Amino acid sequence: MTLIVYEHPLSPYAQKVKIALDEKGVAYEARMPAAIGSGQPDTNFLKSNPRGEVPSLIDGEVSIFDSTIILEYIEDKWPSPAMLPKAAAERATARMIEEVMDTSFEPINWGMGEIKWFKRATGERARTLEARAHAQARGLYDWLTRHLDNREWFNGETFGWADLSVVPYLNGARGNGIGPDESSPLGQWLKRANARPSVAKAAQAAAAVVANMAQVDQAVKSGLFKREYRDHRLEWMIRSGGMDVVLEGLQKNNIRFSNELN
């Protein structure tokens, strides 16, 4: 029976899941939901995740959503090679790093995408948001560097849960022009991580999508594509000085929120 992962190549949440499966040698079929980003229903996808967010995983009769819960399922069902460290404290640290990346770094990249690709802000407003993104990224790089310490991997001796939780975001930041210095310990870690086939595969899939995004802002302006302003993203935009971006999106009906469960 084919393992199915509903995903989008640019989603760092989906990249985490794909990297974990590839590290473990588990075969899967990656599917992109129909009309993703439009707010239009994809019945099969919504059966696996009524929130309408990627990733979701279908394993026979089992359907799971939320990237962290999916990673836990993968680790439980396919325990070798282990993605989590053995020691309780190290396992907790790996999960903590994942949580910080998912909720604190993700909105930085997302906000930069709103400016760079979707043209929601220009001129002084764009410069204000970009400056905020740069400052936040630098702070998180310092935090990550302290956790990396002098180790080869965030997970310790081997690549694992913490590493696959960081690399999609740092690759995204690099694409947005705010990546870590290549000569820094974090930059050297990123180089090692990108040399892994699982990471390179996910990064190449993302790059292929980016290569075709030149006119994506027009899809937003026409209302065909709606960016999801969920929790931490909405907070980031407001705190960073983009309240008017949110209000304009609501007025033009080209932003959306997570589906309500029913």
C-alpha positions as CSV (number, residue, x, y, z in Angstrom):
1,M,0.0,0.0,0.0
2,T,1.4,3.4,-1.0
3,L,2.2,5.9,1.6
4,I,0.9,9.3,0.5
5,V,2.2,12.7,1.6
6,Y,0.1,15.7,0.6
7,E,2.6,18.6,0.4
8,H,3.8,21.7,-1.4
9,P,7.5,21.8,-2.2
10,L,7.9,25.3,-0.7
11,S,6.4,24.3,2.6
12,P,9.1,23.8,5.3
13,Y,6.6,21.7,7.3
14,A,6.2,19.3,4.4
15,Q,10.0,19.3,3.7
16,K,10.6,18.1,7.3
17,V,8.3,15.1,6.7
18,K,9.8,14.2,3.3
19,I,13.4,14.5,4.7
20,A,12.5,12.2,7.6
21,L,11.0,9.6,5.3
22,D,13.9,9.8,2.9
23,E,16.5,9.5,5.7
24,K,14.7,6.3,6.8
25,G,14.4,4.9,3.3
26,V,10.6,4.8,3.4
27,A,8.9,5.0,0.0
28,Y,6.1,7.5,-0.4
29,E,4.1,9.3,-3.1
30,A,4.1,13.1,-2.8
31,R,0.9,14.8,-3.9
32,M,0.1,18.5,-4.2
33,P,-3.5,19.3,-3.4
34,A,-5.5,20.6,-6.3
35,A,-5.7,24.4,-6.4
36,I,-3.6,24.8,-3.3
37,G,-3.6,28.4,-2.1
38,S,-6.9,29.2,-3.8
39,G,-9.1,28.3,-0.9
40,Q,-11.0,25.9,-3.2
41,P,-11.8,22.4,-1.8
42,D,-9.8,19.3,-2.7
43,T,-12.1,16.5,-1.3
44,N,-9.5,13.8,-1.0
45,F,-7.0,16.2,0.6
46,L,-9.5,17.6,3.0
47,K,-10.4,14.1,4.2
48,S,-6.8,13.8,5.4
49,N,-6.7,17.3,6.8
50,P,-9.9,19.3,7.2
51,R,-7.8,22.3,8.1
52,G,-6.7,22.4,4.4
53,E,-3.0,22.7,5.3
54,V,0.0,20.7,4.2
55,P,1.5,18.3,5.1
56,S,-0.9,15.5,5.7
57,L,0.0,11.8,5.6
58,I,-2.1,8.8,4.6
59,D,-0.9,5.4,5.6
60,G,-3.6,2.9,4.6
61,E,-6.6,3.7,6.8
62,V,-4.6,6.1,8.9
63,S,-4.7,9.9,8.2
64,I,-2.6,12.3,10.1
65,F,-2.0,16.1,9.9
66,D,0.4,18.5,11.6
67,S,4.1,18.0,10.7
68,T,5.2,17.4,14.3
69,I,2.6,14.7,14.8
70,I,3.5,13.1,11.5
71,L,7.2,13.1,12.4
72,E,6.3,11.3,15.7
73,Y,4.2,8.7,13.7
74,I,7.1,8.1,11.3
75,E,9.5,7.7,14.2
76,D,7.2,5.3,16.0
77,K,6.5,3.2,12.9
78,W,9.9,3.2,11.3
79,P,12.3,3.6,14.2
80,S,15.5,3.0,12.3
81,P,17.5,5.0,11.8
82,A,16.4,7.0,14.8
83,M,15.8,10.7,14.2
84,L,15.5,11.5,17.9
85,P,18.5,11.3,20.2
86,K,18.5,8.7,23.0
87,A,18.8,10.9,26.1
88,A,15.6,12.5,27.4
89,A,17.2,16.0,27.7
90,E,18.5,15.8,24.1
91,R,15.2,14.6,22.8
92,A,13.5,17.6,24.5
93,T,16.0,20.0,23.0
94,A,15.4,18.6,19.5
95,R,11.7,19.2,19.9
96,M,12.3,22.6,21.3
97,I,14.4,23.6,18.3
98,E,11.7,22.3,16.0
99,E,9.0,24.4,17.8
100,V,11.1,27.6,17.6
101,M,11.7,27.1,13.9
102,D,8.1,26.3,13.2
103,T,6.7,29.3,15.1
104,S,9.4,31.9,15.2
105,F,11.5,31.4,12.0
106,E,8.7,30.3,9.6
107,P,6.9,33.7,9.8
108,I,10.1,35.5,8.9
109,N,10.5,33.6,5.7
110,W,6.8,33.9,5.0
111,G,6.8,37.6,5.6
112,M,9.8,38.0,3.2
113,G,7.8,36.1,0.6
114,E,4.9,38.5,1.0
115,I,7.2,41.3,0.0
116,K,9.5,39.6,-2.5
117,W,7.1,37.4,-4.4
118,F,3.6,38.6,-3.6
119,K,4.4,42.4,-3.6
120,R,2.1,43.2,-0.7
121,A,4.5,45.9,0.4
122,T,6.7,48.3,-1.5
123,G,8.9,51.3,-0.8
124,E,9.3,52.4,2.8
125,R,6.8,49.9,4.1
126,A,8.7,47.0,2.5
127,R,12.0,48.3,3.8
128,T,10.5,48.4,7.4
129,L,9.3,44.8,7.1
130,E,12.6,43.6,5.6
131,A,14.6,45.3,8.3
132,R,12.5,43.6,10.9
133,A,13.0,40.2,9.2
134,H,16.8,40.7,9.1
135,A,17.0,41.6,12.7
136,Q,14.9,38.7,13.8
137,A,16.9,36.2,11.7
138,R,20.2,37.4,13.2
139,G,18.8,36.9,16.7
140,L,17.7,33.4,15.9
141,Y,21.0,32.6,14.2
142,D,22.7,33.5,17.5
143,W,20.3,31.3,19.4
144,L,20.9,28.4,17.0
145,T,24.6,28.8,17.0
146,R,24.6,28.4,20.8
147,H,22.6,25.2,20.5
148,L,24.9,23.9,17.8
149,D,27.9,24.6,19.9
150,N,30.9,22.8,18.5
151,R,29.0,19.7,17.3
152,E,28.6,18.5,13.8
153,W,24.8,18.3,14.0
154,F,22.1,19.8,16.2
155,N,21.1,16.3,17.0
156,G,24.6,15.5,18.2
157,E,26.8,12.9,16.5
158,T,24.3,12.1,13.7
159,F,21.9,14.1,11.6
160,G,18.4,13.9,13.0
161,W,15.1,15.5,14.2
162,A,16.6,18.9,15.1
163,D,18.6,19.2,11.9
164,L,15.7,18.4,9.6
165,S,13.7,20.9,11.5
166,V,16.2,23.7,10.9
167,V,17.4,23.1,7.4
168,P,14.2,24.0,5.4
169,Y,14.0,27.3,7.1
170,L,17.7,28.3,6.6
171,N,17.5,27.3,3.0
172,G,14.4,29.5,2.7
173,A,16.2,32.4,4.4
174,R,19.1,32.0,2.1
175,G,16.8,32.2,-0.9
176,N,15.3,35.4,0.6
177,G,18.8,36.9,1.0
178,I,18.9,36.7,4.8
179,G,20.7,33.4,5.2
180,P,23.6,32.8,7.7
181,D,27.1,33.8,6.8
182,E,28.6,30.9,4.8
183,S,31.8,31.0,6.8
184,S,30.1,30.9,10.2
185,P,29.5,27.7,12.1
186,L,25.9,27.8,11.2
187,G,26.8,28.4,7.5
188,Q,29.1,25.4,7.6
189,W,26.4,23.3,9.2
190,L,24.0,24.3,6.4
191,K,26.6,23.2,3.8
192,R,26.9,19.8,5.5
193,A,23.1,19.4,5.7
194,N,22.5,20.3,2.1
195,A,25.1,17.7,1.0
196,R,22.7,15.0,2.3
197,P,20.6,13.4,-0.5
198,S,17.4,13.7,1.5
199,V,17.9,17.5,2.0
200,A,19.1,18.1,-1.5
201,K,16.0,16.3,-2.9
202,A,13.7,18.6,-1.0
203,A,15.7,21.7,-1.8
204,Q,15.7,20.9,-5.5
205,A,11.9,20.4,-5.5
206,A,11.5,23.8,-3.9
207,A,13.9,25.5,-6.3
208,A,11.9,24.1,-9.3
209,V,8.7,25.8,-7.9
210,V,10.6,29.1,-7.3
211,A,11.8,29.2,-10.9
212,N,8.2,29.5,-12.0
213,M,7.0,32.2,-9.6
214,A,7.7,35.3,-11.6
215,Q,4.1,36.3,-12.0
216,V,2.6,34.9,-8.8
217,D,1.8,38.3,-7.5
218,Q,-0.7,38.7,-10.3
219,A,-2.6,35.6,-9.1
220,V,-2.8,37.2,-5.6
221,K,-4.0,40.5,-7.0
222,S,-6.7,38.7,-9.1
223,G,-7.8,36.7,-6.0
224,L,-6.9,33.4,-7.6
225,F,-4.3,32.7,-5.0
226,K,-4.8,33.5,-1.3
227,R,-2.0,33.4,1.2
228,E,-2.9,31.9,4.6
229,Y,-2.5,34.3,7.5
230,R,-2.5,31.7,10.3
231,D,-1.5,32.4,14.0
232,H,2.2,33.2,14.1
233,R,2.2,34.7,10.6
234,L,-0.5,37.2,11.4
235,E,1.3,38.1,14.6
236,W,4.6,38.6,12.8
237,M,3.0,40.9,10.2
238,I,1.2,43.0,12.8
239,R,4.2,43.2,15.2
240,S,6.6,44.1,12.3
241,G,4.5,47.1,11.1
242,G,2.3,45.5,8.5
243,M,-1.1,46.0,10.0
244,D,-2.2,47.8,6.8
245,V,-1.0,44.8,4.7
246,V,-3.5,42.7,6.7
247,L,-6.3,45.2,6.3
248,E,-5.7,45.5,2.6
249,G,-5.7,41.8,2.2
250,L,-9.0,41.5,4.0
251,Q,-10.5,44.3,2.0
252,K,-9.4,42.7,-1.3
253,N,-10.3,39.2,-0.2
254,N,-6.8,37.8,-1.1
255,I,-5.8,36.4,2.2
256,R,-7.3,33.5,4.0
257,F,-7.3,31.7,7.4
258,S,-7.3,28.0,8.4
259,N,-10.5,26.1,7.7
260,E,-12.8,25.6,10.7
261,L,-13.2,21.9,11.7
262,N,-16.7,20.5,11.5
